[in-house]
Amino acid sequence: MPHIALVTLVVRDYDEALDFYTGALGFELVEDTDRGDGTRWVVVRPRGTTGTGLLLARAADEAQRASVGAQTGGRVGLFLHTEDFAGDHERMRSAGVRFLEEPRHEVYGSVAVFEDLYGNRWDLLQPA
């Protein structure tokens, strides 16, 4: 098994999630297929990569709706690597992404925690 292909992220609405991930984060839309039952198969991933993508899955019931934005219990659960930390940080901040801290320069690299539109926490990280 060479890699994890997709990670599911439960969202409130396909289109608002697409706006955030393709607009504010600059991800590319890989697939958006109507499944014929009111659901869609929506995959995004960082632009220019062929690695792991996010399957944006609309919450189907109350239990799933309750998990939107809290899928990792308030911990950072997603890690977005960059080769241009300062440039990507500024671009994302200008696009309205909410950073929870100022950039930090740690032994392992430059990092800043941000939230997606639902409150899921991410690290923007340029490894050392």
TASUL-V33054 format. One record per residue. RES is the residue in three letters. SS is DSSP state (H for helix, E for strand, C for the rest). PSI is psi in degrees with one decimal (* if undefined). Layout:
BEGIN
res = {RES	RES}
ss = {SS	SS}
psi = {PSI	PSI}
END
This chain:
BEGIN
res = {MET	PRO	HIS	ILE	ALA	LEU	VAL	THR	LEU	VAL	VAL	ARG	ASP	TYR	ASP	GLU	ALA	LEU	ASP	PHE	TYR	THR	GLY	ALA	LEU	GLY	PHE	GLU	LEU	VAL	GLU	ASP	THR	ASP	ARG	GLY	ASP	GLY	THR	ARG	TRP	VAL	VAL	VAL	ARG	PRO	ARG	GLY	THR	THR	GLY	THR	GLY	LEU	LEU	LEU	ALA	ARG	ALA	ALA	ASP	GLU	ALA	GLN	ARG	ALA	SER	VAL	GLY	ALA	GLN	THR	GLY	GLY	ARG	VAL	GLY	LEU	PHE	LEU	HIS	THR	GLU	ASP	PHE	ALA	GLY	ASP	HIS	GLU	ARG	MET	ARG	SER	ALA	GLY	VAL	ARG	PHE	LEU	GLU	GLU	PRO	ARG	HIS	GLU	VAL	TYR	GLY	SER	VAL	ALA	VAL	PHE	GLU	ASP	LEU	TYR	GLY	ASN	ARG	TRP	ASP	LEU	LEU	GLN	PRO	ALA}
ss = {C	C	C	C	C	E	E	E	E	E	E	C	C	H	H	H	H	H	H	H	H	H	H	H	C	C	E	E	E	E	E	E	E	E	C	C	C	C	C	E	E	E	E	E	E	E	C	C	C	C	C	C	E	E	E	E	E	E	C	C	C	H	H	H	H	H	H	C	C	C	C	C	C	C	C	E	E	E	E	E	E	C	C	C	H	H	H	H	H	H	H	H	H	H	C	C	C	E	E	C	C	C	C	E	E	E	C	C	E	E	E	E	E	E	E	C	C	C	C	C	E	E	E	E	E	E	E	C}
psi = {107.5	-25.7	164.4	124.9	-47.0	150.5	128.8	134.2	116.4	128.9	161.3	-40.6	134.4	-50.3	-38.5	-36.7	-43.5	-42.6	-44.4	-52.1	-37.3	-30.8	-72.8	-41.0	-16.9	18.6	163.7	145.8	119.3	-40.8	141.3	92.9	126.5	125.8	-0.9	-3.2	20.5	-1.8	163.6	153.5	102.7	119.4	131.3	159.2	161.8	135.8	134.7	2.3	163.2	11.9	-152.0	136.2	168.4	128.4	111.3	107.9	117.8	133.8	132.6	-17.0	179.6	-40.2	-43.1	-41.0	-36.8	-23.9	-11.1	123.5	-4.6	30.0	-16.5	22.1	28.2	-3.1	159.0	125.0	-8.0	140.1	115.0	108.1	146.5	156.9	-4.3	74.6	-53.0	-45.0	-45.2	-38.1	-47.6	-43.6	-45.3	-43.7	-43.3	-26.6	2.6	7.3	134.0	109.2	138.8	-5.6	163.5	154.4	140.8	147.2	103.5	172.1	-35.5	-9.2	-173.5	136.3	148.6	135.8	134.1	165.1	143.8	-176.8	-15.2	-9.2	-0.2	136.4	137.8	154.7	128.7	122.9	126.9	105.3	147.3	*}
END
